[in-house]
């Protein structure tokens, strides 16, 4: 299917809509023109996502570790045609992302999922054949249902939730250890011999001590 036709499918019913660009996106034509500037760097692209099956060059044989996605640029409106690229997403972090793309594509083979993506042109990938259009996906945010803004970054949000959960778990452990120490201290004090007053045989001298 022609890229422009695919873009119109993204727009829905053939009606283009304004894409809520943030101004930090990098059109793929810039990468194509001077890929060396982007090697080893994370940058943001915006466009449509499809499930892919292309594994070649650096990503050849990486079906067990990476998902394959197809991508095309969009501009200020969804009917603006752009460059295309191959994207690769680690399976360890990408299940939720691929699920979102799959559900969109299930509504029609050429229905793309509109997203902003943090990607990297890995040095080792570029070194294999100088392929400028094969990127590693770092994170993804899908467009909201009202098409006015973007959902949170998926990988970063998940990592932050895990970090907060780990911090909360560590705090609970510290609190539990402190509470346990307090209980032990209370038990020791409860079981310790009590002080009492002692009087010598003459009855004249007294002292306070434990038995």
C-alpha positions, 0 to 999 in steps of 0.5 A: 500500500502506498505510504500516503494511502496508509497515512489516510487510513491513520487519519480515519475515514480519509480525513486528515487531522492535525498531529500534536507535534511537540517540536522536538521530533526529528524528521527521518529525512534529516537522518537520511541526509546525514546519518553520522550525526545521529549514530549512537544518539537517542532522538524522537520520531513521530509517525505510524507503526505497523507490525513487521517481519524484516530482520536483516544486517545487524538485526538478522537472526534476532527474532528471539530478542527483538520485535520488528516494526515498520514506521513512516513519518508524519508531518504537521497533519496526518496526510503529510507523506514522510520517509519510512524505516525499520524499527526493532524493539527488545522483547524484554520491554516491548510487549505492551507496545506491540500489543497496542500496535497489533490491536490497531492493525487488527481493525484493518491490515493497513491501519497504523498506530500513531506514536512518538518514539525515542529511537537510536541508530546503534553504532554497530547497526549502522556499521553493517552496510551503513543502513541509516533506516534501522533503529532501536526503539527506546520508548514509545508514547501513543496518541490519545483517543482525542488526538490532541496529545500523547499518552505517557512514555510506556517504558519510562512510566513502567520503570518509574512505577517499578522504582517507586514500588522498590522504594516502597518495599525497601521502606517497608523492610526498614520499618519492619526491621525497626519494629522487630527491634523495638519488640525485641527490646521490649521483650528484653526489658520485660524479662530483665530482673527488676531492681529492688531495695536490699538491706544488710543484716544490721538493717542499717544499710540499704541499696538498690540493685538487681538480684 
